Each structure stands twice: as C-alpha cells, then as structure tokens.
Amino acid sequence: MGRYDISSKVYFSGKGVRAQYNTVLGRLLLAADHKVYNFTVYPNGTTGCVWAKPEAAMGYPNLLELLYDTVVTRKSAGKEVVDGHNTSVENVVVKRSNGKNADFKVWLADDLKGVPVRIESSYTGAKMSAVYRDYVFDAPDAALFTVPAKCIPIEKMGQVVEQTNQ
C-alpha cells in the first residue's frame, strides 16, 4: 500500500481517546462504555453521529484505540531514536474483545513520560504506521469526550425515518 501522510489531532482522557482527522471527521473511543463514535459535520453545518462496538469495524481504528482493548502483552524490543526522541521499543500483542489478536510495534519516548511517538501494525490487513508529534500535556476540553444526545447505532444506519405531516 502506498504511503499517505494524514495529519490529525489525538486527545487522551481518562475516558478514552479521540482522533480529530480534520474539521469534518472525528472518532471517539470510550473504553469504559465499549463504544466507538464517528462524528461528521456536513457542508450545510448539520452534524451526524454513529456508534458501534469496537469489534464492528466501523472504519479504520486509530492505532491508539487498539491499545485500550482487552488484554495487552508487551515485550521489550530495544532502543531507537525517533524524531530526536530516545525511545523504548516494544512489541505489543493486544487480544481484542472479538477474539482476534492485533500485533504492534510501539516506540515510547523516554522524555515524554512514555508517550508513543510511533506505532506500526498490520492489524487492518494493510501495514499502517502512525507518527505522533506536537504533544500538549494539558487536559483536553471535556466537550471532545461528550457524545451528542442524538447518536444512532450502526445497525440503524440507512433506515428511512418515517415523517408525518402535522
């Protein structure tokens, strides 16, 4: 697969992880709820929200989401320098809630409290690599982890809502 550089913002909270891919697409994993939410802002300004269980494979997961799954096993794989950071490299196996294993290689920056600066995986069937930069350790806005009142389950996507004239 070709190389694609996609810039996005990633936010962490005790609740989970949110990836804001651009101004119109976002994804939120709330690990405690075992739900992932996809957010869309349409050209007319309206918004949409669809949720599913993480194993429903609703789009490609943010690689950081997979580190929140059921059982995580880590094994040291040495030391490397990535983007000027001395890192501890780990081979990580995540046993997903759907029973499948996801294998990763993770580079954790020694000077950034062990935060990942790079992750590689072939879990999705294609080799994916994510590089993380421009860290801010301030608490993110709580609104980024708030789910809209109208968020439909993926099973109901595509159903036509019957409207009545009153």
VOPA-550799 format. One record per residue (C-alpha): residue number from 1; residue in three letters; z, x, y. Coordinates in steps of 0.001 Angstrom, whole numbers, always signed. Each point is the difference from the previous one (the first is absolute). Example, Ala and Ser with C-alpha at 12.3 -4.5 7.8 and 13.67 -1.06 7.14 Angstrom:
% VOPA-550799
PT  drengu  vexba        w        u        v
PT       1    ALA    +7800   +12300    -4500
PT       2    SER     -660    +1370    +3440
% end
This chain:
% VOPA-550799
PT  drengu  vexba        w        u        v
PT       1    MET       +0       +0       +0
PT       2    GLY     -774    +1276    +3490
PT       3    ARG    +2612    +1040    +2480
PT       4    TYR    +1116    -2554    +2534
PT       5    ASP    +2420     +808    +2800
PT       6    ILE    +1770    -3168    +1002
PT       7    SER    +2682     +237    +2634
PT       8    SER    +2842    -2503     -199
PT       9    LYS    +3654     -294     +909
PT      10    VAL    +2703     -220    -2650
PT      11    TYR    +3493    -1328     +679
PT      12    PHE    +3103     +232    -2197
PT      13    SER    +3055    -2178      +11
PT      14    GLY    +2784     -639    -2490
PT      15    LYS    -2029    -3102     -856
PT      16    GLY    -3247    +1732     -960
PT      17    VAL    -3142    +1581    +1368
PT      18    ARG    -2706    -1302    +2336
PT      19    ALA    -3461    +1459     +513
PT      20    GLN    -1827    -1058    +3147
PT      21    TYR    -3577    +1012     -779
PT      22    ASN    -1370    -1012    +3407
PT      23    THR     +599    -2706    +2601
PT      24    VAL    -1214    -2771    -2335
PT      25    LEU    +1168     +990    -3498
PT      26    GLY    +3508     +689    -1227
PT      27    ARG    +1859      +90    -3308
PT      28    LEU    +3729     -346     -640
PT      29    LEU    +1942     +645    -3200
PT      30    LEU    +3474    -1526     -110
PT      31    ALA    +1337    +1688    -3108
PT      32    ALA    +3140    -2129     -334
PT      33    ASP    -2104    -3200      +55
PT      34    HIS    -2585    +1541    -2362
PT      35    LYS    -2776    -1241    +2306
PT      36    VAL    -2858    +1574    +1908
PT      37    TYR    -1471    -1668    +3093
PT      38    ASN    -3445     +503    +1519
PT      39    PHE     -328     -861    +3689
PT      40    THR    -3249     -658    +1860
PT      41    VAL     -745     -660    +3672
PT      42    TYR    -3329    -1840     +348
PT      43    PRO    -2478     +407    +2892
PT      44    ASN    +1151    -3291    +1568
PT      45    GLY    +3604    +1278     +115
PT      46    THR    +1348    -2099    -2869
PT      47    THR    +1897    +1748    -2762
PT      48    GLY     +119     -266    -3756
PT      49    CYS    +2556    +1027    -2573
PT      50    VAL     -384      +89    -3791
PT      51    TRP    +2661    +1177    -2436
PT      52    ALA      +91     +961    -3671
PT      53    LYS    +2092    +1896    -2498
PT      54    PRO     -908    +3715     +164
PT      55    GLU    -1485     -100    -3508
PT      56    ALA    -2544    -2639    +1135
PT      57    ALA    -2046    +2912    +1416
PT      58    MET     -724    -1664    +3336
PT      59    GLY    -2126    +2779    +1455
PT      60    TYR     +751    +3683     -297
PT      61    PRO    +3676     +826     +296
PT      62    ASN    +1258    +2441    +2560
PT      63    LEU     +931    +2993    -2176
PT      64    LEU    +3509      -11    +1478
PT      65    GLU     +516    -3542    -1349
PT      66    LEU     -323    +1220    -3549
PT      67    LEU    +2989    +2302     +452
PT      68    TYR    +2153    -3138     +442
PT      69    ASP     -794    -1366    -3455
PT      70    THR    +2198     -436    -3066
PT      71    VAL     +710    +3443    -1484
PT      72    VAL     -882    +3257    +1674
PT      73    THR     +103    +3319    -1894
PT      74    ARG     -382    +3216    +1997
PT      75    LYS     -742    +3522    -1233
PT      76    SER     -196    +3088    +2186
PT      77    ALA    -3489    +1507     +275
PT      78    GLY     +703    +2910    +2342
PT      79    LYS     -277     +709    +3711
PT      80    GLU    -3010     -137    +2364
PT      81    VAL     -728      -42    +3719
PT      82    VAL    -1703    -3172    +1296
PT      83    ASP     -958     -350    +3681
PT      84    GLY    +2492    +2739     +903
PT      85    HIS    +2889    -1585    -1955
PT      86    ASN    +1718    +1794    -2877
PT      87    THR      +63    -2632    -2731
PT      88    SER    +1536     -643    -3376
PT      89    VAL    -2715    -1316    -2302
PT      90    GLU     +869    -2603    -2627
PT      91    ASN    -1905    -1681    -2798
PT      92    VAL    +1186    -3600      +75
PT      93    VAL     -435    -2702    -2623
PT      94    VAL     +720    -3570    +1066
PT      95    LYS     +437    -2645    -2680
PT      96    ARG    -1394    -3073    +1739
PT      97    SER    +1473    -3451     -397
PT      98    ASN    -3274     -977    -1736
PT      99    GLY     +713    +2577    -2748
PT     100    LYS    -2642    +2527    +1114
PT     101    ASN     +819    +3529    +1068
PT     102    ALA    -1190    +1472    +3291
PT     103    ASP     -185    +3803     +225
PT     104    PHE     +310    +1802    +3339
PT     105    LYS     +249    +3410    +1490
PT     106    VAL    +2249      -65    +3069
PT     107    TRP     +598    +2693    +2631
PT     108    LEU    +3429     -420    +1684
PT     109    ALA     +543    +1849    +3298
PT     110    ASP    +3141    +2119      -14
PT     111    ASP     +276     -175    +3826
PT     112    LEU     -473    -3814     +102
PT     113    LYS    +2927    -1003    -2224
PT     114    GLY    -2219     -171    -3102
PT     115    VAL    -2483    -2476    +1486
PT     116    PRO    -3416      +41    -1735
PT     117    VAL    -2755    +1767    +1925
PT     118    ARG    -2575     -461    -2761
PT     119    ILE     -407    -2201    -3083
PT     120    GLU    -2794       +3    -2592
PT     121    SER     -585    -2529    -2777
PT     122    SER    -2745    -1405    -2187
PT     123    TYR    +1974    -3154     -738
PT     124    THR    -2595    -2327    +1525
PT     125    GLY    -2778    +1501    -2142
PT     126    ALA    -1246    +2179    +2841
PT     127    LYS    +1630    +3187    +1200
PT     128    MET    +1943     -846    +3138
PT     129    SER    +1645    +2475    +2324
PT     130    ALA    +2150     -829    +3006
PT     131    VAL    +1143    +2480    +2635
PT     132    TYR    +2819    -1044    +2314
PT     133    ARG     +457    +1397    +3518
PT     134    ASP    +1665     -797    +3329
PT     135    TYR    +3398    -1037    -1340
PT     136    VAL    +2436    -1961    +2132
PT     137    PHE    +3484     -415    -1394
PT     138    ASP    +1059    -2839    +2325
PT     139    ALA     +698    -3376    -1587
PT     140    PRO    -3186    -2111      -30
PT     141    ASP     -212    -3356    +1752
PT     142    ALA    +1591    -2619    -2305
PT     143    ALA    -2950    -2327     +724
PT     144    LEU    -2197    +2269    -2139
PT     145    PHE    +2075    -1089    -3021
PT     146    THR     +149    -3715     +845
PT     147    VAL    -2245    -2306    -1995
PT     148    PRO    -1631    -2912    +1888
PT     149    ALA    +1209    -3482     -918
PT     150    LYS    -3512     -920    -1174
PT     151    CYS     -920    +2540    -2653
PT     152    ILE    -1865    -1358    -3003
PT     153    PRO     +220    +1283    -3576
PT     154    ILE    -3170    +1637    -1288
PT     155    GLU     -353    -2719    -2670
PT     156    LYS     -633    -2552    +2755
PT     157    MET    -2525    +2093    +1902
PT     158    GLY    -3335    -1750     +248
PT     159    GLN    +1366    -3471     -514
PT     160    VAL    -1318    -2486    +2511
PT     161    VAL    +2698    -1746    +1960
PT     162    GLU     -642    -3706     +269
PT     163    GLN     +275    -1172    +3592
PT     164    THR     +609    -3564    +1033
PT     165    ASN     -980    -1596    +3295
PT     166    GLN    +2907    -1682    +1687
% end
